[in-house]
Amino acid sequence: MATLKDQLIQNLLKEDNISQNKITVIGVGAIGMTCAISILMKDLADELALVDVMEDKLKEETMDLQHSSLFFRTPKIVSGKDYNVTANSKLAIITAGACQRPKVTGICLICSSLLK
């Protein structure tokens, strides 16, 4: 039978493991956040990384996910403008796109992206 001290030390060592199933979502717009929430709800990753160039929106969305993480099994949610947070990711989902101007349809955006 393990002592209380052994049980506590063992639990601390388990938390130091490197994530085995990390997923990155690039872009925290409507589609990116829908992907992130779906990943959390389906328990597909043990770590979720978010990347975006808009730091304010990234911080807000990350805090929202971290506050709601009490209801999910994903213990670690990280974010950053720098792509270093994506290290060791098994999957990267790119949802970032060109900035959409007012009165520009999705078809026009697709055409402009394809013609470049």
C-alpha positions in Angstrom: 0.0 0.0 0.0 1.4 3.4 -1.1 1.8 6.1 1.5 0.2 9.5 1.1 3.6 11.0 0.2 4.1 8.4 -2.6 0.6 9.1 -4.0 1.2 12.9 -4.0 4.6 12.6 -5.7 3.2 10.2 -8.3 0.3 12.5 -9.1 2.7 15.4 -9.6 4.9 13.4 -12.0 1.9 12.5 -14.2 1.0 16.1 -14.9 4.5 16.8 -16.3 3.9 14.6 -19.4 4.2 16.1 -22.8 0.8 16.2 -24.6 0.3 13.3 -26.9 -2.6 14.7 -28.9 -2.2 18.4 -29.5 -4.3 20.2 -32.0 -3.8 23.8 -33.3 -6.4 26.1 -34.6 -5.0 29.1 -36.6 -7.5 31.9 -36.7 -10.0 32.7 -34.0 -12.8 34.1 -36.1 -16.3 32.5 -36.1 -15.1 29.3 -37.9 -11.9 28.9 -35.9 -13.8 29.2 -32.6 -16.4 26.7 -33.8 -13.6 24.3 -34.6 -12.0 24.9 -31.2 -15.3 24.3 -29.3 -16.1 21.2 -31.3 -12.6 19.8 -30.5 -13.2 20.5 -26.8 -16.7 19.0 -26.8 -15.6 15.8 -28.6 -12.5 15.4 -26.4 -10.2 15.1 -29.4 -7.1 16.6 -27.8 -5.3 16.8 -24.5 -4.0 20.2 -25.5 -5.4 22.9 -27.7 -3.4 25.7 -29.2 -4.8 28.9 -30.7 -2.9 31.3 -33.0 -4.0 34.6 -34.5 -2.5 37.9 -35.4 -5.2 39.9 -33.6 -3.9 39.7 -30.0 -6.9 41.3 -28.3 -9.4 38.9 -29.9 -7.1 36.0 -29.3 -6.8 36.8 -25.6 -10.6 37.2 -25.2 -11.4 33.9 -27.0 -8.7 32.0 -25.1 -10.0 33.3 -21.8 -13.6 32.3 -22.7 -12.4 28.8 -23.6 -10.3 28.5 -20.4 -13.2 29.6 -18.3 -15.5 27.0 -19.9 -12.8 24.3 -19.7 -14.2 23.2 -16.4 -16.8 21.4 -18.4 -14.4 19.7 -20.8 -11.6 17.2 -20.3 -8.9 19.1 -22.2 -6.7 20.3 -19.4 -4.5 22.7 -21.3 -5.5 25.6 -23.7 -2.6 27.8 -24.9 -2.5 30.7 -27.3 -0.2 33.2 -28.9 0.6 35.3 -31.9 3.8 33.4 -32.3 3.7 30.0 -33.9 5.9 28.5 -31.2 2.8 27.6 -29.3 2.0 25.1 -32.1 5.1 22.9 -31.3 4.4 19.2 -31.2 0.9 19.6 -32.7 -0.5 16.5 -34.4 -3.0 18.5 -36.4 -3.2 22.2 -37.5 -6.5 23.6 -38.7 -6.1 26.8 -40.7 -9.3 28.9 -40.6 -7.6 32.3 -41.0 -8.3 34.1 -44.2 -8.1 37.5 -45.9 -9.8 40.4 -44.2 -13.3 40.8 -45.5 -14.2 44.4 -46.5 -17.8 45.7 -46.2 -20.1 44.7 -49.1 -17.7 42.0 -50.4 -19.3 38.6 -50.9 -17.7 35.3 -50.1 -17.6 34.5 -53.8 -15.5 37.6 -54.5 -13.1 36.6 -51.7 -12.7 33.2 -53.1 -12.0 34.6 -56.6 -9.5 37.1 -55.3 -7.7 34.4 -53.4 -7.6 32.0 -56.3 -6.3 34.6 -58.7 -3.2 35.5 -56.6 
